[in-house]
Amino acid sequence: MIQSRLPLHACSYTEEVFRLLGKRWTGLLIDLLLQRPARFNELAAALPQLSKRVLSERLAELDDGRPVAVSYRLTERGQGLSPAMDALRVWAGAPVDEHGQALPFSAVTHGDEAS
């Protein structure tokens, strides 16, 4: 079978995704904030190897312009990343349920006590 030699085209949407998510720590911060809203110090404690300066920079890059009162949370658009993050975790080898879906974070770290 001969492969087609159609021209390749870079997708501007994919470029935008990796412009933001391709920066070190951004994906982990999104993953933490998908779990729940968190204060700056909670995020810093969850990623102790991340300097507070870089944490501040990454949070500013994710900022949608609203003032942060007490905690950081993802916008509705940011929450929309949940299926993609689940798919990436499965791709990386995370535990899955009988349907091939990524197990919730709490089930992975604390055992599936609800069953």
trRosetta pair geometry for C-beta under 8 A, 3 or more apart (Angstrom, degrees):
i j d omega theta_ij theta_ji phi_ij phi_ji
10 14 7.3 -126 -178 66 71 115
10 15 6.3 57 157 -54 111 117
11 14 4.0 75 78 9 109 108
11 15 6.7 -173 93 -11 57 83
12 15 5.3 -50 -148 35 36 118
12 16 6.5 41 152 -22 66 101
13 16 5.7 -51 -151 33 33 111
13 17 6.6 37 150 -21 64 102
14 17 5.6 -49 -149 32 36 114
14 18 6.4 17 159 -4 67 108
15 18 6.4 -67 -148 47 27 98
15 19 6.1 39 152 -33 65 105
16 19 5.5 -46 -144 24 31 118
16 20 6.9 14 162 -3 61 103
17 20 6.6 -77 -167 44 26 96
17 21 5.6 -17 164 18 69 121
18 21 5.9 -63 -113 61 37 89
18 22 4.1 50 180 -42 74 120
19 22 6.4 -8 -87 27 8 114
20 23 6.8 -60 -178 10 31 106
20 26 6.2 -163 157 165 68 158
20 61 6.8 168 -139 151 86 116
20 62 7.8 104 -168 -90 117 71
21 26 5.5 -150 -128 101 39 123
21 27 5.3 64 -162 -71 90 93
21 30 7.5 -38 -112 2 95 148
22 26 7.7 18 50 44 26 133
23 26 4.6 74 72 -17 92 126
23 58 6.8 -176 113 -112 127 97
23 61 7.2 9 49 101 159 170
25 28 5.5 -64 -154 44 48 111
25 29 5.9 49 152 -25 79 105
25 47 6.8 94 -139 -178 106 160
25 50 5.5 103 -119 -115 138 130
25 54 6.4 106 22 142 163 116
25 55 7.4 -110 163 -93 148 58
25 58 5.3 -98 103 -75 115 161
26 29 5.7 -56 -149 35 31 111
26 30 6.4 30 154 -17 65 104
26 58 5.4 -157 -87 -153 72 114
26 61 7.0 -62 -106 88 120 132
26 62 7.1 160 -145 -61 95 110
27 30 5.7 -53 -148 36 32 111
27 31 6.3 36 151 -22 65 105
27 85 7.6 160 -166 -115 89 100
27 88 7.9 -89 -165 116 132 163
28 31 5.4 -51 -147 35 34 115
28 32 6.5 36 153 -19 65 102
28 47 6.2 106 128 -90 135 133
29 32 5.7 -51 -149 35 33 111
29 33 6.3 22 155 -10 66 109
29 43 6.6 34 -129 -156 89 125
29 47 7.6 -52 -76 -18 75 152
29 55 7.7 150 -94 -140 128 74
29 58 5.6 160 -16 133 159 131
29 59 7.0 -142 -168 -76 150 71
29 62 6.9 -140 114 -29 132 154
30 33 5.8 -62 -144 45 31 105
30 34 6.3 40 153 -29 66 102
30 62 7.4 -176 -76 -117 86 141
30 74 6.9 70 -144 -91 74 129
30 78 6.7 -143 -137 -168 99 102
30 81 5.9 -35 172 97 133 154
30 85 6.8 -155 117 -82 110 137
31 34 5.7 -48 -149 26 30 115
31 35 7.3 36 150 -24 58 97
31 85 5.8 167 -97 -160 82 139
32 35 5.8 -52 -167 22 37 114
32 38 6.2 -43 146 9 108 152
32 43 6.1 123 117 -121 154 84
32 46 5.5 120 -119 111 139 160
32 47 7.6 -95 -47 -31 149 109
33 36 7.6 -100 -154 76 37 26
33 37 6.9 26 -147 -109 80 38
33 38 6.4 -117 -97 18 69 104
33 43 8.0 1 -61 -97 89 118
33 72 6.2 -72 -107 119 124 100
33 73 6.3 155 -165 -142 107 33
33 74 4.8 126 132 -38 119 98
33 78 7.1 -23 110 148 128 134
34 74 6.5 14 -78 -4 57 149
34 78 8.0 -141 -78 144 79 91
34 79 7.0 132 -121 -126 78 58
34 81 7.0 -109 -81 83 125 97
34 82 5.5 147 -148 -97 128 85
34 85 6.1 -151 -25 55 168 162
35 38 7.9 37 74 -43 100 119
35 105 5.7 -35 -106 33 113 157
37 71 4.4 89 153 125 108 130
37 72 6.4 177 -158 84 76 41
37 73 3.7 -35 -100 -81 103 99
38 42 4.2 -125 -173 88 104 128
38 43 5.2 125 114 -54 128 85
38 46 7.5 -20 -174 -8 161 138
38 71 5.8 174 92 -162 13 109
38 72 5.9 -21 66 56 67 89
38 73 8.0 137 15 -77 53 60
39 42 4.7 97 55 3 77 104
39 43 7.2 -145 94 -4 41 85
39 70 6.6 -56 -98 157 96 69
39 71 4.9 -72 -72 -105 58 83
39 72 7.4 130 -118 8 16 80
40 43 5.9 -60 -155 36 31 109
40 44 6.3 30 150 -19 67 108
40 55 7.2 115 -162 135 86 128
40 56 7.9 22 -143 -85 124 76
40 59 7.5 -49 -111 -49 90 169
40 72 7.0 93 -70 -18 61 114
41 44 5.4 -50 -143 38 36 115
41 45 6.2 37 155 -21 66 104
42 45 5.7 -54 -147 37 30 110
42 46 6.4 30 153 -21 64 106
42 71 7.9 4 29 -131 130 104
43 46 5.7 -54 -147 35 32 111
43 47 6.6 -12 164 21 65 105
43 55 6.2 144 116 -159 115 127
43 59 7.6 106 100 -72 168 124
43 72 6.8 6 -40 39 141 134
44 47 6.8 -82 -146 60 25 77
44 48 7.3 64 158 -99 63 48
44 50 7.0 -133 -132 81 58 100
44 52 5.9 4 -114 -96 130 84
44 55 5.7 -48 -88 -67 82 175
45 48 6.6 7 -153 -71 34 85
47 50 4.0 19 129 9 115 123
47 55 7.2 157 76 -91 124 114
50 54 5.7 -119 -173 81 85 116
50 55 5.3 99 134 -62 117 96
51 54 4.7 88 61 11 88 99
51 55 6.8 -148 96 -6 45 87
52 55 5.3 -50 -143 38 35 117
52 56 6.3 41 155 -22 65 102
53 56 5.9 -55 -154 34 28 111
53 57 6.6 28 149 -18 63 106
54 57 5.4 -51 -147 36 37 115
54 58 6.3 34 156 -17 69 104
55 58 6.0 -55 -145 38 29 106
55 59 6.3 26 157 -16 64 109
56 59 5.9 -58 -145 40 28 109
56 60 6.3 30 155 -22 64 108
57 60 5.7 -58 -151 35 29 112
57 61 6.5 29 152 -20 64 104
58 61 5.6 -52 -151 33 35 113
58 62 6.5 26 153 -12 65 107
59 62 5.7 -60 -149 42 34 107
59 63 6.5 58 146 -49 64 94
59 68 8.0 -7 161 -46 124 161
59 72 6.1 -90 -142 -109 120 150
60 63 5.2 -31 -152 -1 36 126
62 74 8.0 -66 171 -110 125 73
62 78 7.3 62 -172 -104 108 136
63 66 7.6 -151 -171 43 84 60
63 68 7.5 -90 -118 -39 108 112
64 75 5.4 58 -32 -50 154 140
68 71 7.3 -119 -173 88 99 17
68 72 6.0 -13 -137 -85 134 69
74 77 7.9 -128 166 73 92 56
74 78 3.1 -135 -169 105 103 128
74 79 5.1 146 106 -54 121 66
74 81 7.5 -110 -162 30 151 112
75 78 4.7 102 46 6 67 101
75 79 7.1 -121 100 -4 38 86
76 79 5.5 -49 -148 33 33 115
76 80 6.8 48 147 -31 60 97
77 80 5.5 -44 -162 17 36 121
78 81 5.9 -35 -174 6 47 114
79 82 6.0 -5 176 -25 58 112
80 83 7.7 -34 177 20 53 95
81 84 5.2 -66 -163 49 62 112
81 85 5.5 61 141 -26 89 105
82 85 5.8 -57 -142 37 28 108
82 86 6.3 31 158 -20 64 105
83 86 5.6 -52 -147 35 33 114
83 87 6.3 34 154 -20 65 105
84 87 5.6 -52 -148 36 33 112
84 88 6.4 33 152 -18 65 104
85 88 5.6 -52 -148 37 34 112
85 89 6.4 37 152 -21 65 102
86 89 5.7 -54 -151 34 32 111
86 90 6.5 30 153 -17 65 104
86 101 6.9 -13 173 -166 132 76
86 102 4.2 -154 -158 24 85 130
87 90 5.7 -53 -149 36 33 111
87 91 6.2 37 151 -21 65 107
87 102 7.8 -117 -56 -25 24 121
88 91 5.4 -52 -146 37 33 116
88 92 6.3 27 155 -15 65 108
89 92 5.8 -62 -148 41 30 107
89 94 3.8 -1 160 -2 94 149
89 102 4.7 63 85 -118 124 144
90 93 7.8 96 -179 -33 28 10
90 94 5.7 -72 -80 51 37 97
90 96 5.8 54 -121 -79 101 120
90 100 7.0 62 -148 169 142 77
90 101 7.6 -86 -76 -154 134 24
90 102 5.1 -118 -56 -66 91 93
94 102 5.2 24 99 -133 132 101
94 103 7.1 -146 149 33 102 83
94 108 7.1 -48 -169 -104 99 148
95 102 7.5 93 82 -153 53 59
95 103 4.8 -12 99 10 99 128
95 107 7.9 -128 94 111 128 100
95 108 5.6 162 42 -111 122 99
96 99 7.7 -120 162 72 103 50
96 100 5.2 -2 165 -151 145 32
96 101 6.0 140 -158 65 91 28
96 102 5.9 -58 -104 -92 74 34
96 103 6.4 -164 -117 -29 20 80
97 100 7.3 -52 67 17 64 17
97 101 5.1 -8 36 58 106 86
97 103 5.9 127 -49 -83 81 77
103 107 4.4 -112 170 87 110 123
103 108 5.1 135 94 -58 118 89
103 112 7.3 -94 -155 -73 128 113
104 107 4.7 90 60 5 82 105
104 108 7.2 -154 92 -8 42 87
105 108 5.8 -61 -152 35 33 110
105 109 6.3 6 162 -1 69 112
106 109 6.3 -67 -139 48 29 95
106 110 5.4 -23 -179 28 70 118
107 110 7.1 -65 -109 58 17 78
107 111 7.1 -45 -163 137 52 17
107 112 4.4 25 -150 -87 102 81
107 114 7.8 -66 -96 21 101 106
110 113 6.6 -50 129 -11 100 114
112 115 4.9 28 134 2 108 116
